[in-house]
Amino acid sequence: MSDDFKRVEVHDCPMSTCGAPAGSPCRTGKGKVAIQYHTARFRLVPQLAKALSVPTPAVRKPGSVWTELPRPVSAGAEPVGHVRLGYAR
């Protein structure tokens, strides 16, 4: 359970009022770190889909002023080069 927040923060928050990017905790409408992750966000994690709530851990300082944290590096992310797409008959 202690690593649940890491699994949740892999995804951007889909809530229009939050919009927290991957790597950051959810935020409230008043710009503070939320005490728990939004349901729409933690339901993106199959292991947590049936959970009732996922609390924000103390390391993320719930209740403090929200600031964006560094985004996680995606596994297998490589620089994208030039791609030529076309269609022929």
For each residue, the residues with C-beta under 8 A, 3 or more apart:
1: 4
2: 57
3: 6 7
4: 1 7 8 42 45 48 51 54
5: 8 9 25 37 54 56 57 60
6: 3 9 10
7: 3 4 10 45 47 48
8: 4 5 11 37 41 42 44 45 48 54
9: 5 6 22 23 24 25 72
10: 6 7 22 45 72
11: 8 14 22 41 44 45
12: 19 20 21 22
13: 18 19 20 21 26 37 38 40 41
14: 11 38 40 41 44
15: 18 19 26 38 40 41
16: 19
17: 29
18: 13 15 26 27 34 38 41
19: 12 13 15 16
20: 12 13 24 25 26 27 41 66 68
21: 12 13 24 68 71
22: 9 10 11 12 71 72
23: 9 68 69 70 71 72
24: 9 20 21 27 66 67 68 69 71
25: 5 9 20 33 34 37 56 60 62 66 69
26: 13 15 18 20 33 34 36 37 38 41 56
27: 18 20 24 31 32 33 34 66
28: 31 32 33 34 66
29: 17
30:
31: 27 28 65 66
32: 27 28 62 63 64 65 66
33: 25 26 27 28 56 60 61 62 63 64 65 66
34: 18 25 26 27 28 37 38 56 62
35: 55 56 62 63
36: 26 53 54 55 56
37: 5 8 13 25 26 34 41 42 53 54 55 56
38: 13 14 15 18 26 34 41 42
39: 42 43 53
40: 13 14 15 43 44
41: 8 11 13 14 15 18 20 26 37 38 44
42: 4 8 37 38 39 45 48 51 53 54
43: 39 40 48 49
44: 8 11 14 40 41
45: 4 7 8 10 11 42 48 49
46: 49
47: 7
48: 4 7 8 42 43 45 51 54
49: 43 45 46
50:
51: 4 42 48 54
52:
53: 36 37 39 42
54: 4 5 8 36 37 42 48 51
55: 35 36 37 62
56: 5 25 26 33 34 35 36 37 60 62
57: 2 5 60
58: 61 62
59:
60: 5 25 33 56 57
61: 33 58 64
62: 25 32 33 34 35 55 56 58
63: 32 33 35
64: 32 33 61
65: 31 32 33
66: 20 24 25 27 28 31 32 33
67: 24
68: 20 21 23 24
69: 23 24 25
70: 23
71: 21 22 23 24
72: 9 10 22 23
73: 77
74: 77
75:
76:
77: 73 74
78:
79:
80: 83
81:
82:
83: 80
84:
85:
86:
87:
88:
89:
